[in-house]
Amino acid sequence: MKKTTVTVLAALAALALGGNVLATMELQKELKAKYPTAKVSCATCHVKAMAKKGDAELNPFGKDMEAKGVVDPKAAKKAYDYTKLEALDSDGDGKSNLDELKAGTNPGDKAK
């Protein structure tokens, strides 16, 4: 009985959190596919490396993605055109987002 309860609770937690986690993982996979040398993680777009729901503040690259990279803001599922972000220097460190992604550095954090 105890094992069933744990399984049910785990399933409910996965449903509650799954949408955001899956969306994030999907975006990470898209970004990695387009820029194979990029070191993609939650911190690519978020201030905190392991952003939690309600505390998922975007870094400058993430803000540029939302403001300038969304293909159709009215679509039910957001799609991004990463090429719109390539020439930008989101974190203001003097390197374009494209150069940072290719170099494996973080385009949203001038220290990395």
C-alpha positions in Angstrom: 0.0 0.0 0.0 2.8 2.4 0.9 4.5 1.9 -2.5 1.3 2.7 -4.3 0.9 5.9 -2.4 4.4 7.0 -3.2 3.9 6.2 -6.9 0.7 8.2 -7.0 2.3 11.2 -5.3 5.2 11.0 -7.7 2.9 11.0 -10.6 0.9 14.0 -9.3 4.1 15.9 -8.8 5.3 15.1 -12.3 2.1 16.3 -13.7 2.2 19.5 -11.7 5.8 20.3 -12.6 6.1 18.5 -15.9 4.8 21.1 -18.2 7.4 23.7 -17.3 10.3 21.2 -17.0 9.5 19.6 -20.4 9.2 23.0 -22.1 12.5 24.0 -20.7 14.2 20.7 -21.7 12.6 21.0 -25.2 14.1 24.5 -25.6 17.5 23.4 -24.4 17.4 20.5 -26.9 16.5 23.0 -29.7 19.2 25.4 -28.8 21.8 22.6 -28.5 20.7 21.2 -31.9 21.2 24.6 -33.6 24.5 25.4 -31.7 26.2 22.0 -31.0 29.2 23.6 -29.2 26.9 25.6 -26.8 26.9 24.6 -23.2 23.1 24.8 -22.7 21.5 24.6 -19.3 18.8 26.4 -17.3 21.4 29.2 -16.7 21.6 29.9 -20.4 18.3 31.8 -20.0 17.7 32.1 -16.3 19.5 33.9 -13.5 19.5 30.8 -11.3 21.1 27.7 -12.6 18.2 25.5 -11.3 15.3 27.9 -11.6 12.1 26.9 -9.8 8.5 27.8 -10.7 7.8 31.3 -9.3 11.5 32.1 -9.0 12.6 31.7 -12.6 13.9 35.2 -13.3 15.3 35.5 -16.8 18.8 36.7 -17.5 19.5 39.2 -20.3 19.6 36.4 -23.0 16.4 34.9 -21.7 14.8 38.4 -21.8 15.9 38.9 -25.4 14.5 35.5 -26.3 11.1 36.5 -24.9 11.2 40.0 -26.4 12.8 39.5 -29.8 13.0 35.7 -30.5 9.4 34.6 -30.3 8.0 33.7 -33.7 4.3 34.2 -32.9 3.5 35.7 -29.5 -0.1 34.7 -29.9 0.5 31.0 -30.6 -0.5 28.5 -27.9 3.0 27.1 -28.0 5.9 29.5 -28.3 8.4 28.9 -31.0 11.7 30.8 -31.2 13.8 32.1 -34.1 17.3 32.0 -32.5 18.8 33.7 -35.6 17.1 36.9 -34.4 19.3 36.8 -31.3 22.7 35.9 -32.9 23.9 39.4 -33.6 22.8 40.8 -30.2 25.1 41.0 -27.2 22.5 40.3 -24.6 24.9 40.4 -21.6 26.9 43.4 -22.8 30.3 41.8 -22.7 31.4 42.8 -26.2 30.7 39.4 -27.7 27.7 38.5 -29.8 25.3 35.8 -28.6 26.3 33.7 -31.6 30.0 34.0 -30.7 29.3 33.0 -27.1 27.1 30.1 -28.1 29.8 28.8 -30.4 32.5 29.3 -27.8 30.5 27.5 -25.1 30.1 30.6 -23.0 26.8 32.0 -21.6 25.3 34.7 -23.7 23.2 35.8 -20.7 26.0 36.3 -18.1 29.0 38.5 -18.9 31.1 36.7 -16.2 30.7 33.4 -18.0 
